[in-house]
Amino acid sequence: MTALLDKRCARSERTGRVLTLLRAHEPARTDDEDAWAVQHATAVDQMARM
């Protein structure tokens, strides 16, 4: 059980870092594409933290 919890904690840390990087990144694509990427990264991060 502890191993699963450790994996979930590590995953949530990684998804949080990805989300931070996406939010700080200067968009190279259109605004819609960038917003889509941030929206989906936010959803993945939220699920990882549940």
C-alpha positions in Angstrom: 0.0 0.0 0.0 2.8 2.4 0.8 4.4 1.8 -2.6 1.2 2.8 -4.3 1.0 6.0 -2.3 4.6 6.8 -3.0 4.0 6.4 -6.7 0.9 8.6 -6.6 2.8 11.3 -4.7 5.6 11.2 -7.2 3.1 11.4 -10.1 1.3 14.3 -8.6 4.7 16.1 -8.2 5.5 15.5 -11.8 2.1 16.7 -13.1 2.4 19.8 -11.0 5.8 20.6 -12.5 4.5 20.1 -16.0 1.6 22.4 -15.3 3.9 25.1 -13.8 6.1 24.9 -16.9 3.2 25.1 -19.3 1.8 28.2 -17.5 5.2 29.9 -17.5 5.9 29.0 -21.2 5.7 31.7 -23.8 3.1 30.3 -26.2 4.5 29.2 -29.6 1.2 28.1 -30.9 -2.1 29.9 -31.2 -3.9 31.0 -28.0 -6.5 28.3 -28.4 -3.9 25.5 -28.7 -2.0 26.9 -25.6 -5.2 27.2 -23.6 -6.2 23.6 -24.6 -2.8 22.3 -23.4 -3.0 24.2 -20.1 -6.6 23.1 -19.5 -5.8 19.4 -20.1 -2.6 19.6 -18.0 -4.7 21.1 -15.2 -7.2 18.3 -15.4 -4.5 15.6 -15.3 -2.8 17.4 -12.4 -6.1 17.5 -10.5 -6.8 13.8 -11.1 -3.2 13.0 -9.9 -3.8 14.8 -6.7 -7.0 13.0 -5.8 
